[in-house]
Amino acid sequence: MHLYNAWLPPPVAEAARGEAAAFAGAVRAAQAAWRPGGDPDSAYATLKWISVFDIFIKAKSDVAPGDIHALVELGFGIFHSSQDKFVVQIKWGGLLVRLLKKHAKRLSLDVQWRPLYETLIRTHFKGNMGPEGWKVRQQHFETITSLVRASRAFFPEGAAAEIWSEFRPLLENPWHNSAFEGVGFLRLLLPANSRNQDHYTVDWVAECLDIWDSVTNCNFWDIQWASIIARSIKNSRSLEWEKFLPLLFTRYLNMFEVPISGGNGSYPFPVEVPSNTRFLFSTKTRSPSKAIAKSVVYLLKPKSLALEQFEKLINFLEQFYHPSNGGRWTYSLERFLRYLVFYFERRLQDEQFCKMDEKNKQLCLGKEERAAFIKVVLKLLDRGQYSKDDSLAETVSIATSILSYVEPSMVLPFLATNFQLALETTTATHQLKNAVTSVAFSGRALLLSSLCSAQSDDSSTVDTLNDLIVTSLSNALLGMDANDPPKTIATMQLIGSIFSNLATVGVSDDVPAFLQSSSLSDWLDEFFCRLFSVLQNLESISPISEGYQASIMSGTFLVEDSPHYFCMLEILLGKLSKALFNQSLKKIAKFVNANILPGATSEVGLLCCACVHSYPEEASVYLLKPILMTIMSSFEGTPTTGYVGRAVPNNTATKATLSPALETALDYYLRVLAISISYAGPVLLNYREELKHVIVSAFQAPSWKVNGAGDHLLRSVLGNLVSYYPLDQYKPFSCHSIANIIEPWGCSKAHQGSEAEMLKFSPKWHDPSQDELSFARSNVMFT
């Protein structure tokens, strides 16, 4: 059973064990619904099962390989027999793509390429305009091309040779339009799976490069051939690629179209490709960066000249990563960096966990090759870290994080230097935001490296890394500013990153100085002062003039632009020791009970929710009870409508209303309370009478705003009482020696027997009790 399913609430996990039998039954029912001989239209009767199979895929159900194989065979049978039924092919083709991607390693089958090719030709290349609209035909084309790409791994032996023989004649005249169609079909169909490796030889590669060189200044042509060559390099690394390296890297440099001298970088006289061909063989990316990055990473091997060629390429391109040298080429360069690190990470994972023969083991990257690659990539990271292009800056942060796990001794000092530089450059505020984001992405690597260095008595490294953590946390507080949303979000991301990697903090003083109780106590005081200041400054509109939409959700950047605000609060408060939490809770309660901030309703509610989720009993006393008492006292003596449960005095005015100030205050407190109790659990039973009174009063109030807030509160109460949700979500579990400082992480894709260890630490769930269900039923009368 998948780890996600094993960690479900026990009753749900037990029910999930029957999904294998349910999946087999659904497959049999779909097979019975399709009668190709007697009723060709029976394919439509099978469509209702596709949503069912999608649920099994999304639920990560543990189903039998035989049933998956039967479903795939059924899907291909229906797909190929429904040539004139676009909807059927779209639905079943999409399902086949998802099945082949998810269960590729569990399937052993042969998929013939020619029926797929003939369907593509018949439908989209013959000009047969049927009754279907353009949107349906486009969706059909995307489905069938995706199905071809997903099926390539299952093409039988000899398929590569057949496909090459089929389309090689179209490439004889590179200036004819048929050449562009030929290379497009080769890129789409040509398989590089293990059963077709005999087709890929040095002579074949040389022939491909000659054909590639026959057309110049054509972006479409370059992208198709770069993808074909990249696929060959990745799957045929045992070939002797060394003699092709100069030609390949020259091509790659030319494809980036970066400006030289006064030029604009684009081809001066580009070769035009027919619009229909360009549409039918369009790529998801606007540049060849993905193919180039894949080629570069998989060309690397011990004692190869590929690294030297790669370094020359980077030496030329690095200047265009500089913030002052941006342009239309920035997108392709950002994609190149992202895919370089992506494929490098994937290759290292495959070499670590996949079984290989002795020949392939010799091609694996050693420590020297990994360090050399990262040294070259650091040039791009150094130039691009402070880019004004948000995508490039984010890519640099992600790349820094990934590489910091591979070679922390190289990447983390680079990170510390750049962060210090950003602190000193006060005139460029975006630099600090980018630097804080980079530290946030690399938080765990920093903590792990500082701890490992401490165990190895490397005091200089420990001091450097600890100083970086302390400096980033202390200076991050200065970045919390309601008038600077990007920097504030980056600060919260950093705090969440650091604390998410720690075990419970403040329990022991046998930890680094910045994690000791006294230091954390002072830091928490400053943090909440800054946070409260931000929340107060979000309130920029007069409470009396606010409308209904503003009362539902404040719409500020803290909750609208990213999830970091609430995640940071949950992690921070969940990791604190009981003493530090109580200190924080008292400050939060004092702030919440003393301020009405309609413009920050969601933010204040989420702050209270994080407290309640961490320690429900304590938070209910300091937060929930005072809010309930405030609401109840505010309703005293107010006019009512008499619609729910409460008698109306005879002297109540027919058109009585609440004052604007009282209406705003009630709306605010009701919504804060509704958000606060989202994960309160059984603690709500202690306030059942108060909650009932508040809900009734809200529905009786002569105000549509208060009525809506009461509805929000009722839905929140019912959801909290009857739902499963994790408790103690951020309380650490201890399973190895460094757990007293750093919390160990698990992985859903367990390797080398670690899955059994992870199953021991399943989360604790809120399982509705009979008292909670009874209280929920008593509130259903209000719905």
Disulfide bonds with the S-S distance in Angstrom:
none
